[in-house]
Amino acid sequence: MKLDLSERRKYIRIAVPLRVDVSSGEWKEKSRTMDISPMGMRFKVSRKFSIPATVDLSIYLPSSDVPAGMRGKVIWQKRAATDDNAPYDVGVEITDIGESKKVALLKYLCDMMYAAPCKTEW
């Protein structure tokens, strides 16, 4: 896990590879998060989305056998490499998540942050 405390975004993103199932209509694909925050995540998929596209997400947290289901909005995407068959890096903002799933996700992220070594000098 990599924790970047120099980040200037609203929420810290944690680089952790969680399984995420992504679907939109009839299309479905399994992926892994590249990083995740309380408000969104980044992962790779083979499909190009129109922006903003709505996607259904199922995140598999290590603390549960049941995935945390949520809905998100694709807010950016780019090819991961220059070749035509390269996957897309996709940034998704979480737009709808149930209260119990939100609590589980936030607890997991807090646990990961507390487990990260702190390099702050006082």
Secondary structure as UniProt FT lines:
FT   STRAND          2..3
FT   TURN            5..6
FT   STRAND          14..15
FT   STRAND          19..24
FT   TURN            25..26
FT   STRAND          27..36
FT   STRAND          40..45
FT   STRAND          53..59
FT   TURN            62..63
FT   STRAND          68..79
FT   TURN            84..85
FT   STRAND          88..97
FT   HELIX           99..115
//
